[in-house]
Every structure is written in structure tokens, then in C-alpha cells.
Amino acid sequence: MTFTQWFQSWGGEAFGWFLATTVLILMIALPLMLAVAMIIYADRKIWAAMALRRGPNVVGPLGLLQSFADGLKVMLQETIIPSAANRGLFLLAPIITFTVALIVWAVIPFGPGMVLADINVGLLYLLAASSLGVYGVIISGWASNSKYPFYSALRAAAQMVSYEVSIGFVLISVVLWADSFNLSKIVLEQQGHVLGFFNGFGFNPLLFPMAVVFLISALAETARAPFDLTEAESELVAGYQTEYSSMSFALFWLGEYANVILMCGLNAILFWGGWLPPVDWAPLYAVPGIIWFFSKILIFFFIFSWIKATVPRFRYDQLMRLGWKVFLPLSLVWVFLVSGYLMLTRYGA
């Protein structure tokens, strides 16, 4: 008996399904919010270590409760809406950003069978839903009725669109190899993929360059350093978040970090075997898949933080050149390479 069937057995078919789905959504959303709080703490600790500082170390043991203290502070503040702002849209923008960051997690498989919506077009849903995130940024920039947020929103829109194109082509290479848009099937296709021993498309010399392109594009897509031009404080104060305060500001932060964790998870799922262990060796399967998945997310998050702490910010023209003149042609050529290789080896054309 599945989780949903158990609820339906005593709550009726429709109400039981609704109740089961609500519980499952909360089982993803609440730990995700906790993960965001902890990941912000980890982020600050990593930056501090790389700058030879101590980082958060006062609130709670080792400063572990610092994020919760910040959250409480933000919740108790007053929401100030600028008199010239479009009130409805101004408040709607952070809600859109936050909601879009959450709905994407519906198709992410945490382990074998551990997925809320195991749909055949999981990857397409993911691409479509993550593209909606840019609307929150554009609306916030326009509704603030202030020049800095508006400039920032224009930058963010151009940046996200530019890198989504190359991400799309990278995904095509993965889909061609896995023969499916279903994320669980993509993970299972990676079992023993290289030499019958390594689990992951990233170990494949033909797909490794795409793994690197995807990682860098993920940084640009989530507006992390060195691509954080939307909030370049030397030019744009705080970017599109300039006029925001209290909980509306916090929703942007939560959405931003939920997206960062999502991109770390996607790197793991598409190229590094998701919930599978790194190598196809029986004793490693004794470790639950979700542990492998989370450890891969943490490794990628460390790489994200490491890059943020060490790499200087790109100029805007460099950012656009990288997206349109380097990544787009490269990923397009790679689609031809991968499809040609598969035609020769798999289909014998």
C-alpha cells in the first residue's frame, strides 16, 4: 500500500489524495526551508574561512542559529512600501520568486521512487518552471519605480534568458544519451555508465565538457558570483531588492538560495548519478540513496561558495559574450557531436 493509498483508505479517494499530496508537499517544503537556513550559514562560514575570518559564531553553538535569528529579525520588521511604487505588483514579485523556487522541487527524485510527481516530462517542467523565476525579478524592478532596481531587473532578465539557451542545449545532450525526459530514468541510465563501473554521465569524456558548461551556466542562472551583476552593490546599491524590507526581502533570499540548492541538485542528477554512489560497487548501495544525493548537493554548494569567495565579478559585456559567443555555439556543436556518436554506436546509421 502506497502513502497515498493509505490516506485514501480512510479519507475517501478525492480527500485522501488531497491530504496525502499536501503532506508530501510539506515534507519537501519544510526541510527545504530548514536547508536554506543552514546553507546560508554554511555559505557565510565558507566565505569567512577563505578570508581567514571566523564567520557567524555568536548565536547558538558555533553560530548555528544565526540564520534563524536573522529570519526572526526580518519577520518582526515593518514592511515599507515606497509611495511611488505599484503596491500590488511590488508585493507580488517576491511571492512569485519564492513560489517558483518551490514548485520546481516537485519533480526532483531524492531516491528510488522518492519523488512527488514522477512525470515523463520532468526535465521540460523543470526548464519551464525555472524560467518563470525571471518574472519575479522583472516585476520587482519595475514596480519599485526607482532607477537602480529597474536597471538591475533589465540585467537579470537578459542574463537569465542568455544562459537558459545554453542550459537547454546541454539538457538536449543529456536527454539524447538517457533517452528520456524523466529525471528518475536519467539517473538510472547513469548506473555503470562508464566502463561499467562509474555511475554518472560526467565521467563520460563526451559529456564532461557539458557538465562544466552546465555548472557555469547554473551560476549565471542563479545570479551567483562571478555573475551577480544584478546586485552589483558598487553600481546598483542592492539591485532589484533595493526598495524591499522585512518579509518581502526575506522571500527573495529564500527563493534565491532554494534555486541555488536546486541547481546543485540538478548537477548531481544530470551528470553525477543523483542518488547513486559514485562507483557501481555493491557495498556502497548499503548507504541510502538520499544520503548520496545530499552529499553531492553539499559538494556542489561548496564549489559555488568557493567560486564566490575567489573569483572577481564579470563585466556585463564579458557575461553576455560568454553566454552568446562561447557557451551557445559550444553546446550547439556538442548536440551534433553527441547525436552523431549515438547514431554511429547505438543505432548503427
N, C-alpha and C positions, 0 to 999 in steps of 0.2 A: 504493500500500500504506500503510495507516494504521499508527500507532505500535503499536497492539495486535496487528494482523495480523503485523507484523514479529516480535514476540515469540512469537506463536503458531506462526510458520513453523518455528522451531527448538526450541520448548519444549512443543509439543503444545497442543491447544485450551484445556484447563482450566488447566494450569500456566502456559501462556503468558499467558492472560488475567489470572491472579492476579498474575504477575510485573509485567506492564505496568501494572495498576491500582496496585500497590504503589509502583512507580517514579513514576507520575503523582501519587499522594498525597504522596510525599516531595518532589516538585518544587513542590508548593504549600506543604506544611507547613514545610519548612526555610527557604525565602525569607521566609515569613510570620513565623517566629521572629526572623529577622535584621531584618525590617522593624519588628517590635515593639521590638527593642533600639534601633534608630535613631530610631524615632518617640518613644520615651521621652526620648531625648537631645534631639530637636527640641522636644518639649514643654517641657523644662526650659530650653532656650535661649530659647524664645519668652517664657516667663514672666519669665525674667531680663531680657530686653531691655525688656519692658514695665514692669518695676520698676527700670529703669536699673541693672541688675547685669550681671555677666559670665557667670554660669551655669557649667556644667562646663567647665573649661579646663586641667586638670592632667594627667589620664590620657590619653596619646596626643596626636597633633596636634589642636589645638583642642578637646581633651576628648572626641574621638570614641569613645574606648574606655571611657568612664565606665560605660556600661550593662553592658559585658562584665565590668568589674571588680566592679560590684555583683552581677552574676549569679554570678561565681566566689565572692565572699564568702558569698553566700547558700547556695551548694552545699556549702561547707565547714563550715557551721554545723550544730549538733546540732538535731534535731527534738525539741522539748519538747512533750509531751502532758500537759495538766493532769490531775491524779489523778482529778478528779471527772468528766472528760469521757467520752463514749461513744467509745471508741478507734476502732472500725471506721468509724463514720459521720464522725468527726472527720477522718480521713484520706481518706475517700471524697469529701467535699464539694469540696475544691479540684480533685480529679481530674475530677469531673463538670463543674465550671465551665470548666476548661481544654478538656476533650474537646468539649463542646457548642460552645465558641467556634471549634473547628477544623472540626467536621463541616459547619458551615453553608457553608464555602467551597467545598464540592463542586459547588454549582450556580451559582457566580459566574462569568460569562463575562469573560475578560480580553481577548478579541479575537474576531474572526470564527472560530468553530469551536474557540476555545481555552477549553474548559470540560470539567471532569472528568465530570460527569453532566448531559447536556443533556436533562433531563426536562421533560415538558409541564406538570407542576405545580410547577415550580421555586419559584415565589413562595409557594405553600402550604407546601412543605417548609421553606422559609426561616422562615416565620412559626412553624411548629410547633417546629422545632429551636431557634430563638432563645428561645421561651417556656420551654424546658427549663432555660435558664440560671438561672432563679429558684430551681430546686430546690437547686442547689449552695449558694446563699446561705442559704436556709431551713435546710437540714441543718447547715451550719456554725454558724449561730446557735444552733440547738437543741442540737447535740452538744457545744458548748463548755461548756454547763452554767454559764453566767455571765450576769448580767443585761444587761450592755451589748451583747454580741453578740446576745442574744435580742431586745432592743428593736430593734436595727438590722435583724435579719432580718425582723421583722414590718413595719418600714417599707419595706424593699426589696421584699417581696412585694406589699404594697399599691401601691407606686409602679409597679412593672413591670406589674402587671395593669391599673392605671388607664390607662397610656399605650399599652398594646398594643391596647386597644379602638379608640382614635382612629387608631393606625397602621393597623389593619385596615381602617377605613373609607377612609382615604387611599389604601390599596392598591386598594380596590374602584374608586375613581375612575380610577386608572391602568389597571387591567385592562379597565374598560369602554371606555376610549379605544383601548387597544392590541389588544383583542380576544383576548388570550392570557395564560396564566399563565407561559409560557416566557420566561425572562429575556432570552435572545438575541433572541427575536421582539419583545419590548418595546423593546429597544434599536433594532432595525432599523425599527420603526414610527416612531421619532422622526426618521428621516432626512428633512430638508427639511420638518419638521412645520409650522413657522410661516412663512408667505409663500413656501414652497418654498425657503427659504434657511437658516433657523436650525434646527440639529439639537437637539431637546430639548423635552420637554413643559413644562419650566419656563419657556420663552419664551411659552407659551400663556397669555393673561390669565385663562382659566378654570381652569387647573391651577396657576398660580403660587402662589396662596394655600395650596394643598395642599402645595406644595414647602416653604413656610415652616413649616407645621404639622408636616410630617414631620421637618424639620431639628430643631425644638424638641423634638418627641417623641423623636427619636433621642438627644438629650442626656439626657432623663429616663430613657429605656430603659437607657442605658449608665451611668446614675448619675454623669454628669459635672456639674461646676459649671455653672449655679447650682442643680442638682438633686441634689447629692451629700449628701443628708440621711442616707444610710445610714452615712456615715463622718464625720458632723459631729463633729470632734475636740473641740469645746467641750462637747459633751453626751455623746458615746458613745465617748470615747477613740479607738479606731481602728475602730469599728463591728464588723461580723461577723468582721473579721480580727484582733481584739484578741489572742486567745489563740494565734495562729499564729506559727510561726517557720520559718526555713530554707526548704527547697524547697517545702513546702506553702504558705507565704506567697507565694513567687515564682510558683506556679501561678495564684494568684488575680490577680496583677499581669499575667501573660502573657495570661490569659483576658480580663481587663478591657480591655487595650489591643488585643487581637485583635478584640474586639467593637467597639471604637471605630473601628478601621480598616474593619471590615465595614460599619458604619453610614455611614461616609464613602463607601465604595464603592457602597452602596445608593442614597444620594442621587444619585451620579453616574449609576448605571444607570437608575433610575426616572424621573428628571426632567431630567438634563442630558446625555443622549446616550451614556452609557457610554464605549465605545471610539471613538465617532465624534468628529470635530473639531467645534468649536463651530458653524461655519457650513459649509454644503454647497458648498464651493468646491474644485474638483478638485486643485490643487496641495497642499492640506492633507492629502489622503489618502495622500500620499507618506510622511508620518510614520506609523510603525507604530501600530496601534490601542492596543496595550498601553501605549505612551508617553502617549497622550492620557488613557487610563483612570487611570494612576498620577498624572499631573499633576493631574487632577480630585480624586483622593483627597487629595493633598497640600494643595490649595486648601481643601477642606472641613476637613481636620485643622487647618489654620491658623485657620479660623473657630472650631473647637471650642476651641483653645487661647486664642484671643483672648477668647472669651466667658468662659473660666475665669479669665483674668487680670484681667478688668474688671468682671464682674457679681457683686454680692454674693449670698450664698446665700438661697434662698427659705425662708420659714417653712413648716412642714409643712402647715398648713391652706391656705396660698396654693397650694402644689404640687397638693393634691387639688382645690381649686377650679378651677385652670387645666385640669386633666385632665378632670374630670367636667362642669363647668358652662360651659366655654368651648370646648375642643377637640372634645369628643364631639358636642355639638349642631352645631357649625360643620361638622365633617367629615360628619355625617349629612345636613345640609341640602345640602352640596356634592355628595353622591352623587346626590340628587334633581336638582340643577341640571345636573350632567354628563349623567346619563341622559336628562333631558328634552331637553337640547340635542342629544344624539346621536339621539334618537328623531325630532326635527324635521328635522335636517340629513342624517343618514346613512340612516335607514330611512323617512323621509317619512311618519311616522304622523300 
